[in-house]
Amino acid sequence: MLTSSTPTPGNLPKPGPRPGPRPGAAASAKSGATPGLDTPIPVQLPPASDPSKFGRVSEDGTVFVKTRDGEREVGQWKAGTPEEGLAHYGKRYDDLATEVELLETRLKAHPGEAEGIKKTAHELKETLPTATVVGDLDALDKRLDDIIAHSEVAGEQAQAEKARRRGEAIAAKEKLAAEAEDIAENSTDWKTAGDRIRDILEEWKQIRGIDRKTDDGLWKRYSRARDAFNRRRGAHFAELDRGRAAAKKLKEELVERAEALKDSTEWRETAHAFRDLMTEWKAAGRAPREVDDKLWAAFRAAQDHFFDARNAINNERDKEFAANAEAKDALLAEYDPQIDPAKSIDAAKNKLRELQEKWEEVGFVPRDRVREYEDKIQALEKRVSDAESAQWRRTDPEVQARVAQFQSRADDLKAQAEAASNKGNAKKAAELNEQAAQWQQWADTAAAAVDDQ
């Protein structure tokens, strides 16, 4: 039995391994890459052929295959019957047909590999004239021609698809790079921005199909933006740490000053001093949290110590001042009816002065009733002052002179009207009487206003 030089699936060249993503950067896979031959491809094996239709074994054991160009010797068979010989060479044909079937399947599944498939199809086609097989070689030749033709179309389509995917990938990474640059320049929400910078990196790694040069340029943009953000964030927190250290020192001084004031009995002045300390505390900023809380507790303790002591004194005084409130109620009951400006302003003023002197002699009332008693004494003071103002307006020389002026003018016009009437000038008399009536009305109105006051 002769050996065959016909290529079989076992001795076809296999594609080598592909490199993985660059460490520390997004993977830039081979442009337009698709799964390689190591990816399982479902292939439906063709049914076994009938070699008797495409070949024969002569009496001397020579094996022939029939093609459109005639018969061609493919080998010798002397190991068995002619049928077994045809079956043997037919099996070789089936193996070759399976290779063609595999190329067709690969082209459909992975059009991006069209160039390699086309090359393999050419190589197989060149072996057909000398292939030591028995089967429909003309059909295989046509199928290989179809594969070559379809590979060219698929290759063009794959290149177009590759270019489209490359454009989309570049646009996606440009968008991510621009976002990272914006964050690096503008964001002050440090945690959210830092999380987004990391998320951008994860998204970046999923984007493939860009040539190395372009990908490296985009990666440098992202990397520079990330570094700039980290530097700016680091500077911010360093400044924050310096500010917190300064706040710590200042608040320690404020605590010392508060401790020095807490036992003071200069209630008013010290209360103002504590309010000033609180204003300084708020303006000092925050110290480190664990220190800030302790300093605040110490400051607040000194503050509470002072105000608790002051409140205790005030509460004790309020108990003493309760009797003063009762005494002032008695004074109000006594003097309120006597302070009556309607009867006599001078008498009302004298009684008010008496009340004010006794009011001061009584002393303080409880703190929560101070406004109440101020309002009561002020109401009596207002009663007298309003009466004085009204009296002054009624006796104001300017007002009285104005009333007299109006009345004098009205009387003068009436006299002129009477004289005109006596002379028989009725029209003139009517005009003068009309003017006199107007001036009399003004005089009456002014006089009434003075009386109402």
Secondary structure, DSSP 8 states (H G I E B T S, - for coil): --------GGGS----------TTS-----TT----TTS-----------GGGTEEE-TT-EEEEEETTEEEEEEE--SS-HHHHHHHHHHHHHHHHHHHHHHHHHHHH-GGGHHHHHHHHHHHHHHGGG----S-HHHHHHHHHHHHHHHHHHHHHHHHHHHHHHHHHHHHHHHHHHHHHHHHHH---HHHHHHHHHHHHHHHHT-----HHHHHHHHHHHHHHHHHHHHHHHHHHHHHHHHHHHHHHHHHHHHHHHHHHTT---HHHHHHHHHHHHHHHHHT----HHHHHHHHHHHHHHHHHHHHHHHHHHHHHHHHHHHHHHHHHHHHHHHTTT--TTT-HHHHHHHHHHHHHHHHHH----GGGHHHHHHHHHHHHHHHHHHHHHHHHHT-HHHHHHHHHHHHHHHHHHHHHHHHHHTT-HHHHHHHHHHHHHHHHHHHHHHHHHHH-
